[in-house]
Amino acid sequence: MRRLTKKKALTLVKELDAFPKVPESYVESTASGGTVSLVAFTLMAILAFLEFFVYTNTWMKYEYEVDKDFSSKLRLNVDITVAMRCQYIGADVLDLAETMVASDGLKYEPVNFELSPSQRLWQMTLLHIQDRLRVEHSLQDVLFKAAIKGAPPVSPESEDSSTSLNACRIHGHLYVNKVAGNFHITVGKSIPHPRGHAHLAALVSHDSYNFSHRIDHLSFGEAIPGIISPLDGTEKISVDSNHMFQYFITIVPTKLDTYKVSAETHQFSVTERERVINHAAGSHGVSGIFMKYDISSLMVKVTEQHMPLWQFLVRLCGIIGGIFSTTGMIHGMVGFLVDVICCRFQMGIYRPLNTAPLNTQESSDALIPAENDSQ
């Protein structure tokens, strides 16, 4: 009984075989079949190799959600060089609630406004990257994944500091409220005021006004590698002493999660405007550099992703099976067409010998009776 049960089970398994074996005596190998097999295997290897590169590659996924964090502070990172002496200018932040933020985190460092050759090369590189980012937006994905980190070269110290240090570098960071505000650099040091704030500009001569500036770095939030801010490397030269430079900034909170970096930061877009202050011509205002920022209510989540292993295996099986079956069908169709053409060609060769039409005169002579020949 056990043997019968085993035989039945083995017979049932054989009936379920979806890959029946063909006896070798029924198989015929041809040169054309071998050629097609080599072409098919070559295509399989090439496409499988390319598919492996697709599997190892990654892409950035962007998602949007509402930013619900309103209580935390926003970090403002600043590194700006102004073509005026440090004792003549002051920087501070005034937000929408008329709250003045202490600028204790900023440092005033006397420097030379002209750049050294290495610093100029660094600035030109930043400007070139900024131009490419405006045209090719996918370049930012490459910067996210590469996590490039660098710093501008340090300027060499001058021998005669009393004459060459004609500018002031304002650098450091501030913590501001997550509301719209105005970071500005203008004439005179800032002082607190019950109705806001004020700057001691009365003691500074108008002849010393020069708000030509260079923004080496300006960012919001945690400084992480792989993000180049839109204003990095910007340089503005003032043609008049009373000049106002305005930057209107829209900040977007960003969560970045890549295989190298995982952090929360802020990206921003900016529009620029500049004009000469001339009260006689009706152009009123205050000379200086004003950066008015506003925070978006939406948050962007940037996540680096890649193809899962199961999807790679499915695509690989599809490539191998598809090429194998397609080349087999093409080889069968080509063989059938070749057989038909050869058969027609052979029939065209033998047809004139067997079915050639007789001449009318020859056919009539062939019908003459044999008695006439005897006569």
PEMO-V18117 format. One record per pair of residues at least 12 apart in sequence whose ideal C-beta (glycine too) atoms are under 7 Angstrom apart, sorted by sequence separation. I is the first residue (numbers start at 1). GAP is how many residues later the second one is. If there is no record, write none. Layout:
BEGIN
I/GAP, I/GAP
END
This chain:
BEGIN
91/12, 187/12, 188/12, 217/12, 254/12, 186/13, 188/13, 218/13, 253/13, 254/13, 187/14, 218/14, 252/14, 91/15, 170/15, 217/15, 251/15, 252/15, 188/16, 215/16, 216/16, 231/16, 252/16, 187/17, 215/17, 251/17, 250/18, 215/19, 249/19, 250/19, 214/21, 249/21, 86/22, 187/22, 248/22, 213/23, 247/23, 248/23, 86/24, 212/24, 212/25, 247/25, 212/26, 211/27, 246/27, 78/28, 210/28, 246/28, 245/29, 81/30, 83/30, 122/30, 244/30, 122/31, 210/31, 220/31, 243/31, 244/31, 81/32, 209/32, 211/32, 224/32, 119/33, 209/33, 243/33, 244/33, 119/34, 207/34, 211/34, 242/34, 243/34, 118/35, 206/35, 226/35, 242/35, 119/36, 225/36, 240/36, 224/37, 227/38, 230/38, 236/38, 116/39, 224/39, 230/39, 231/39, 116/40, 227/40, 230/40, 222/41, 224/41, 244/41, 222/42, 244/42, 249/42, 251/42, 112/43, 221/43, 222/43, 244/43, 249/43, 251/43, 111/44, 221/44, 243/44, 244/44, 245/44, 246/44, 247/44, 248/44, 249/44, 250/44, 251/44, 252/44, 255/44, 221/45, 242/45, 245/45, 251/45, 257/45, 259/45, 112/46, 220/46, 244/46, 246/46, 250/46, 252/46, 253/46, 254/46, 255/46, 256/46, 257/46, 258/46, 255/47, 257/47, 220/48, 252/48, 254/48, 112/52, 112/53, 113/53, 111/54, 112/54, 113/54, 110/55, 112/55, 111/56, 110/58, 111/58, 108/60, 109/60, 108/62, 109/62, 106/64, 107/64, 152/64, 107/65, 106/66, 105/67, 105/68, 106/68, 105/69, 103/71, 101/73, 101/75, 149/76, 211/76, 213/76, 148/77, 211/77, 99/78, 147/78, 148/78, 209/78, 211/78, 89/79, 91/79, 147/79, 146/80, 60/81, 93/81, 95/81, 86/82, 95/82, 97/82, 144/82, 83/83, 84/83, 85/83, 93/83, 96/83, 143/83, 60/84, 83/84, 84/84, 95/84, 96/84, 143/84, 82/85, 95/85, 96/85, 143/85, 81/86, 82/86, 95/86, 58/87, 94/87, 81/88, 82/88, 93/88, 94/88, 93/89, 80/90, 93/90, 78/92, 79/92, 100/92, 78/93, 78/94, 91/94, 78/95, 77/96, 89/96, 90/96, 76/97, 89/97, 100/97, 75/98, 76/98, 89/98, 90/98, 92/98, 98/98, 88/99, 90/99, 129/99, 75/100, 76/100, 90/100, 130/100, 186/100, 187/100, 186/101, 187/101, 73/102, 74/102, 94/102, 186/102, 73/103, 82/103, 94/103, 130/103, 185/103, 73/104, 74/104, 184/104, 185/104, 80/105, 92/105, 184/105, 72/106, 126/106, 127/106, 184/106, 76/107, 126/107, 184/107, 70/108, 182/108, 183/108, 90/109, 123/110, 182/110, 147/111, 123/112, 144/112, 181/112, 145/113, 147/113, 180/113, 144/114, 147/114, 180/114, 180/115, 88/116, 178/117, 88/120, 84/124, 84/126, 83/127, 82/129, 83/129, 83/130, 82/131, 81/132, 80/133, 81/133, 80/135, 81/135, 79/137, 79/138, 77/140, 78/140, 77/141, 77/142, 76/144, 75/145, 74/146, 75/146, 77/146, 74/147, 75/147, 144/158, 145/159, 67/186, 67/230, 66/231, 67/231, 66/232, 67/232, 66/233, 64/234, 65/234, 64/236, 65/236, 62/238, 63/238, 62/240, 60/242, 61/242, 60/244, 61/244, 58/246, 59/246, 58/247, 58/248, 57/249, 55/252, 54/253, 55/257, 51/264, 51/265, 48/268, 51/268, 48/271, 47/272, 44/275, 44/276, 44/279, 43/280, 40/283, 40/284, 40/287, 39/288, 36/291, 36/295, 33/298
END
